[in-house]
């Protein structure tokens, strides 16, 4: 395995005939007013076998060592320039390098529109891949000497030549002339591609399973396909989510309000319970006082006994003690009168 250096640097733009097929263009309009036209495109950008490079001779790319940027997309440009045509977001290496993506035309007559129209009319274009070092790693190139063989992409590679073992696909370009003059160009006649028509009953059944009976009938009546109906249903789900979040917020507010009122009620119950205890205590004391008054009234024939309220905790309220005190008071009063 030979690491790529300045002396053996492999040109990273390899041109190859490619097949391109467009589906019917699709007009897109966003809420912010932006509009564009999408041309779905499929490119056969690389075979599993080697190609003849103008300087390095026979070159093969090992698809098991290929990576793509973490964003998952690479640009499509015209002849490796800043003229962006669109993007690639699907990569298939089962039988060579097959790429799928979209040409993006922002206005009728721009470069993307012109190339798509020319390809649809049968003008043969070729492709050129742009590759670079993988993230954080060096580009690995294996040199195969004359009369030596290696295996790449399940095939025998005979030297001399080189095999790019580890590489990152950074972009793909359209161009008119490829490096491999011995390879014919196989460009499809670009008729608008139409998806097979789904049986109306099957479509309605699929809609019902995905969107429910009410929306299924609505979308079916509007003549939407599955993709358009799904996009519209996502908007419905977003709206429903917004309503649910609003109701949830209102519910949380009501719960907080009820919790505050419950706390206030609990405080009042505690206060009333304390007051009830005091009332019970006062009623008990009043009952005791009334019992004592009844005792004195029976004992002294209804005469008031002023010292009842002045009794201390040491006074038992015993009738005999009260009688002695009363007799002593009467005696003192009589003696005072005699004088």
Secondary structure, 3 states (H helix, E strand, C coil): CEECCCCCCCCCEEEEECCEEECCCEEEECCCCCEEEEEEEEEEEECCCCEEECCCEEEEECHHHEEECCCCCEEEEECCCCCEEEEEEEEECCCCEEEEEEEEECCCCCHHHHHHHHHHCCCCCEEEEEEECCCCCCCEEEEECCCCEEEECCEEEECCEEEEEEEEEEEEEEECCCCCCCCCCCCCCCCCCCCCCCCHHHHHHHHHHHHCHHHHHHHHHHCCCHHHHHHHHHHHHHHHHHHHHHHHHHHHHHHHHHHHHHHHHHHHHHHHHHHHHHHHHHHHHHHHHHHHHHHHHHHHCCCCCHHHCCCCCCCCCCHHHHHHHHHHHHHHHHHHHHC
